[in-house]
Amino acid sequence: MSSSAAVEIASLVKHYGRTTAVDGISLTVRTGTITSVLGPNGAGKTTTIECCEGFRTPDSGTVRVLGLDPRRDGAQLRPRIGVMLQEGAGLYPGARAPELLTHLARLHAHPLAVAPLIERLELGESGRTPVRRLSGGQRQRVALAAALVGRPEVVFLDEPTAGVDPRMRRSVWDLLTQLRDDGVTVVLTTHLIDEAERLSDHVIIIDDGGLVTEGSPQELTRDADSSIRFTGPPRLDLSGLVDALPEGAAADEAAPGRYVIRATVNPQLLATVTSWCATHDIMPEGLQVGRKTLEDVVLERTGRKLTP
Ligand SMILES: Nc1ncnc2c1ncn2[C@@H]1O[C@H](COP(=O)(O)OP(=O)(O)OP(=O)(O)O)[C@@H](O)[C@H]1O
C-alpha cells in the first residue's frame, strides 16, 4: 500500500445470495482528500463502503484502510476511523445527543471537544430529546457528530446530508472541508450532485458493482467535444434552433429538459442559442459552456440518473 493511500481496494467482490453487489472494484483513496462515491440506486456504493468499515466480509479481493484489513485488524482500525451509516442508523435510540457524544468521546484517546461540535452542528436545542424522537435531519447531524467526535483519520459517510436543510448542508460542507484541510480523509456517498461537485477532490462513479470512471470533478466534467448545455422545459421543438446553427452542429435533448448543443463554441454560437431561447421565452437555466455537470457524466456513463 502506497504511503499516500488511505484506502486501497483491489478486485473486491461481494455477493448477497444470487445478487452480485460488488463485481471486482479496484480503487484508491488518497490521504487527506474528500472522495465521493456516486452511482445510481443499487450500484454497490454502500456495500463497498461497508467492506471498508469492516461490516461486510468480501467474497474475494482485498480492502486496506490505513494499511489494515478492516475485518482481521478491526480492533486496531476502529479507533482510527469514523463511520456514519445511512439515515443515522446505529445510534442508541434512547440516548440524548450530548450524553451520546460525551460517551463516545471518552472511548477515544484524543477526541474533539463535544460542546463546540454540538454548537457547530446546531444540536443544542435538540439536547433534551432522545435520538429516536429527533427529526431526520437532526438525527443525521447527531450521526455525523458521532462519526467525527473520536477525531478519526479516515471518515466514511453514507449520504451525510440526506434530509438536512440547505443552510445546514452548507455548514456540514464547511466542516468536512475543514477536516480535510486538517489532513482527515473523507469518503462519502451522495445522491446530491452539488454536494459532490462542491466538496470532492476526487469522484468515483460506480454502477452494477463496477467502477465506471473516476477523476476530479473538473476532469470528469470537461467536455472535449465543445458544447453548450442548459436546462429548460422538456420536449422543446429544436428544429428552428438546428436551422440557425452552423453546419455540422447538433442540438439534442439528452434527458428530459436537459439540452446539449454540440459545435465549436464561440460568442456567435452562444448568441444564437440565447437569442433562440429569448424568441421562445425560454430561460436557459444553468447554461454551461464547454462543461457538463456530474449528473450528465453519471447519465452518460451509466444510462441512469443519480437521483431516484
Ligand atoms: N443485505 C442485503 N441483502 C441482499 N441484497 C442486498 C443487501 N444489501 C444490498 N443488497 C443489494 O446489493 C446491490 C447493491 O446495493 P448497495 O446498497 O450496495 O447499493 P447502493 O449503490 O449503495 O444503493 P443506494 O444508492 O440505493 O443506497 C443492490 O442490488 C441491493 O439490492
The ligand as an SDF file (V2000), in Angstrom:
LIG
                    3D

 31 33  0  0  0  0  0  0  0  0999 V2000
  -28.2650   -7.0330    2.8920 N   0  0  0  0  0  0  0  0  0  0  0  0
  -28.5450   -7.2680    1.6080 C   0  0  0  0  0  0  0  0  0  0  0  0
  -29.1290   -8.4190    1.2170 N   0  0  0  0  0  0  0  0  0  0  0  0
  -29.4160   -8.6630   -0.0900 C   0  0  0  0  0  0  0  0  0  0  0  0
  -29.1450   -7.7930   -1.0900 N   0  0  0  0  0  0  0  0  0  0  0  0
  -28.5730   -6.6340   -0.7580 C   0  0  0  0  0  0  0  0  0  0  0  0
  -28.2520   -6.2980    0.6040 C   0  0  0  0  0  0  0  0  0  0  0  0
  -27.6940   -5.0650    0.6210 N   0  0  0  0  0  0  0  0  0  0  0  0
  -27.6610   -4.6500   -0.6600 C   0  0  0  0  0  0  0  0  0  0  0  0
  -28.1800   -5.5800   -1.4810 N   0  0  0  0  0  0  0  0  0  0  0  0
  -28.3000   -5.4870   -2.9520 C   0  0  0  0  0  0  0  0  0  0  0  0
  -26.9760   -5.2910   -3.4560 O   0  0  0  0  0  0  0  0  0  0  0  0
  -26.9850   -4.3310   -4.5180 C   0  0  0  0  0  0  0  0  0  0  0  0
  -26.0730   -3.1640   -4.1430 C   0  0  0  0  0  0  0  0  0  0  0  0
  -26.6640   -2.5000   -3.0350 O   0  0  0  0  0  0  0  0  0  0  0  0
  -25.9630   -1.2560   -2.2950 P   0  0  0  0  0  0  0  0  0  0  0  0
  -26.8200   -0.9080   -1.1310 O   0  0  0  0  0  0  0  0  0  0  0  0
  -24.5320   -1.5580   -2.0490 O   0  0  0  0  0  0  0  0  0  0  0  0
  -26.0840   -0.1500   -3.4410 O   0  0  0  0  0  0  0  0  0  0  0  0
  -26.0370    1.4410   -3.3190 P   0  0  0  0  0  0  0  0  0  0  0  0
  -25.2890    1.9060   -4.5330 O   0  0  0  0  0  0  0  0  0  0  0  0
  -25.4980    1.8550   -2.0060 O   0  0  0  0  0  0  0  0  0  0  0  0
  -27.5690    1.8120   -3.4510 O   0  0  0  0  0  0  0  0  0  0  0  0
  -28.3970    3.0960   -2.8500 P   0  0  0  0  0  0  0  0  0  0  0  0
  -27.9290    4.2930   -3.6320 O   0  0  0  0  0  0  0  0  0  0  0  0
  -29.8000    2.7430   -3.1870 O   0  0  0  0  0  0  0  0  0  0  0  0
  -28.1150    3.1870   -1.3950 O   0  0  0  0  0  0  0  0  0  0  0  0
  -28.4270   -3.9490   -4.7430 C   0  0  0  0  0  0  0  0  0  0  0  0
  -28.9310   -4.7900   -5.7620 O   0  0  0  0  0  0  0  0  0  0  0  0
  -29.0920   -4.2740   -3.4150 C   0  0  0  0  0  0  0  0  0  0  0  0
  -30.4500   -4.6020   -3.5980 O   0  0  0  0  0  0  0  0  0  0  0  0
  1  2  1  0
  2  3  1  0
  2  7  2  0
  3  4  2  0
  4  5  1  0
  5  6  2  0
  6  7  1  0
  6 10  1  0
  7  8  1  0
  8  9  2  0
  9 10  1  0
 10 11  1  0
 11 12  1  0
 11 30  1  0
 12 13  1  0
 13 14  1  0
 13 28  1  0
 14 15  1  0
 15 16  1  0
 16 17  2  0
 16 18  1  0
 16 19  1  0
 19 20  1  0
 20 21  2  0
 20 22  1  0
 20 23  1  0
 23 24  1  0
 24 25  2  0
 24 26  1  0
 24 27  1  0
 28 29  1  0
 28 30  1  0
 30 31  1  0
M  END
$$$$
